[in-house]
Amino acid sequence: MISIYEEVVIMIATIAKVDKNRINEKTNLFEDLDMDSLIILDFVNQMEERWDFKLSAHPELLDEMETVESLVAYLQYEIGGVE
């Protein structure tokens, strides 16, 4: 079974058009991968569809989730999965 972290990395790599090997827990979505607001919006939409939750209802949280690690931690909390 694929972990939330692995799924997030694959999503980010696909959306940001970067090699998934460039992405680790400390990767900053904005600074390291140059993800702009449109790319982030696409990413959020895909996460919401995949895990059936509404992050877009709380856009202020995106500012707190700059790294892959913080994003995965939020996802684990939101969907109740701890890995």
SULTARA-V947737 format. One record per residue. N is the residue number from 1. PHI is phi as a letter, one per 40 degrees, with the letter a starting at -180 (none if undefined). OMEGA is omega as a letter, one per 20 degrees, with the letter a starting at -180 (none if undefined). NEAR is the number of other C-alpha atoms within 8 Angstrom. Layout:
n->[N,N]
phi->[PHI,PHI]
omega->[OMEGA,OMEGA]
near->[NEAR,NEAR]
This chain:
n->[1,2,3,4,5,6,7,8,9,10,11,12,13,14,15,16,17,18,19,20,21,22,23,24,25,26,27,28,29,30,31,32,33,34,35,36,37,38,39,40,41,42,43,44,45,46,47,48,49,50,51,52,53,54,55,56,57,58,59,60,61,62,63,64,65,66,67,68,69,70,71,72,73,74,75,76,77,78,79,80,81,82,83]
phi->[none,c,c,d,d,c,c,c,c,c,c,c,c,c,c,c,f,b,c,c,c,c,b,b,d,c,c,c,c,c,c,c,b,f,c,c,c,c,c,c,c,c,c,c,c,c,c,c,c,c,b,f,a,b,c,c,c,b,c,c,c,c,c,c,b,c,b,d,d,c,c,c,c,c,d,c,c,c,c,g,b,b,b]
omega->[a,a,r,r,a,r,r,r,r,r,a,a,a,a,a,r,r,r,a,r,r,a,r,a,a,a,r,a,a,a,a,a,r,r,r,a,r,r,r,r,r,r,r,r,r,r,a,r,a,a,r,r,a,r,a,r,a,a,r,r,a,r,a,a,a,a,r,a,a,r,r,r,r,r,a,r,a,a,r,r,r,a,none]
near->[2,5,7,10,7,8,9,10,12,9,9,12,12,8,9,9,7,9,7,9,5,6,11,8,7,8,11,10,11,9,7,7,10,7,11,7,6,7,10,9,8,9,11,10,9,8,10,11,8,6,7,7,9,7,9,7,5,8,8,6,8,8,7,7,10,11,11,16,9,10,10,11,8,9,11,12,9,8,8,7,8,5,5]
